[in-house]
């Protein structure tokens, strides 16, 4: 597994800290599905969405090609599952918490390995 560059951890933290709380990872003015509308309407869900998207993009940039493909497949599967929540905010929260747990674990593995 590739070692985690410490500067990327700092980048993630700065990105998460500076991400506008009112901006989801997709344009809210184009939200069409019930899950997207609920995410845009509820700040805590919006914040979870921003964190998830930020972690996903950083991991996508760090993982080798095979790991990157798996990460994308897993993300698509998760998005399909998230859509089944519809506008149920409790379901959406649980979905995000599960996905973030997974992404944080992958991220943590890189952090344990230290600098390149």
C-alpha positions in Angstrom: 0.0 0.0 0.0 1.2 3.5 -0.8 2.4 5.6 2.1 0.4 8.6 3.1 2.1 12.0 2.6 1.5 14.1 5.7 0.9 17.3 3.7 -2.2 15.7 2.3 -3.6 15.2 5.8 -3.0 18.9 6.4 -4.7 19.7 3.1 -7.7 17.6 4.1 -8.0 19.3 7.4 -7.8 22.8 5.8 -10.3 21.8 3.2 -12.7 20.5 5.7 -12.3 23.5 7.9 -12.7 26.0 5.1 -15.5 24.2 3.2 -18.6 26.4 3.1 -21.3 24.8 5.3 -24.0 25.7 2.9 -22.5 24.0 -0.2 -23.1 20.3 -0.8 -20.8 18.3 -3.1 -23.3 18.8 -5.9 -25.1 22.0 -7.0 -28.2 22.3 -4.7 -29.9 24.5 -7.3 -29.9 21.4 -9.5 -31.0 18.9 -6.9 -33.7 16.7 -8.3 -34.0 13.6 -6.2 -35.5 13.5 -2.7 -32.2 12.6 -1.1 -30.4 15.5 -2.8 -33.1 17.9 -1.8 -33.0 16.7 1.8 -29.2 17.0 1.9 -29.4 20.6 0.6 -32.2 21.5 3.1 -30.5 20.1 6.2 -27.2 21.7 7.2 -25.9 18.6 9.2 -26.4 16.4 6.2 -24.9 19.0 4.0 -21.8 19.0 6.2 -21.5 15.2 6.1 -21.8 15.4 2.3 -19.0 17.9 2.1 -16.7 15.8 4.3 -17.5 12.6 2.4 -16.8 14.3 -1.0 -13.6 15.9 0.3 -12.3 12.6 1.7 -13.3 10.7 -1.4 -11.5 13.1 -3.7 -8.3 13.1 -1.6 -8.3 9.3 -1.4 -9.0 9.0 -5.1 -5.9 11.1 -5.8 -3.7 9.0 -3.5 -4.7 5.5 -4.3 -3.0 3.4 -7.0 -5.1 2.6 -10.1 -6.6 -0.6 -8.8 -7.5 0.9 -5.5 -8.9 3.9 -7.2 -11.2 1.8 -9.3 -12.4 -0.1 -6.2 -13.0 3.2 -4.4 -15.1 4.5 -7.3 -17.1 1.3 -7.5 -17.8 1.4 -3.8 -18.8 5.1 -4.1 -21.3 4.3 -6.8 -22.7 1.4 -4.8 -23.0 3.7 -1.8 -24.7 6.5 -3.8 -27.3 4.0 -5.1 -27.9 2.9 -1.5 -28.2 6.5 -0.3 -30.9 7.2 -2.9 -33.1 4.5 -1.3 -33.3 6.7 1.8 -35.3 9.3 -0.2 -35.9 12.3 2.0 -35.6 10.4 5.3 -33.0 12.4 7.1 -32.3 9.8 9.8 -31.6 7.2 7.0 -29.4 9.7 5.2 -27.4 10.5 8.3 -26.9 6.8 9.0 -25.8 6.2 5.4 -23.3 9.1 5.5 -21.9 7.9 8.9 -21.4 4.4 7.5 -19.6 5.7 4.4 -17.5 8.2 6.3 -16.4 5.4 8.7 -15.1 3.5 5.8 -13.4 6.4 4.2 -11.8 7.5 7.5 -10.5 3.9 8.0 -8.8 4.0 4.6 -7.4 7.4 5.3 -6.2 6.3 8.7 -4.3 3.4 7.1 -2.3 5.9 5.0 -1.7 8.2 8.0 -0.2 5.3 10.0 2.4 4.6 7.3 4.0 8.0 7.6 5.7 10.1 4.9 6.8 8.7 1.6 
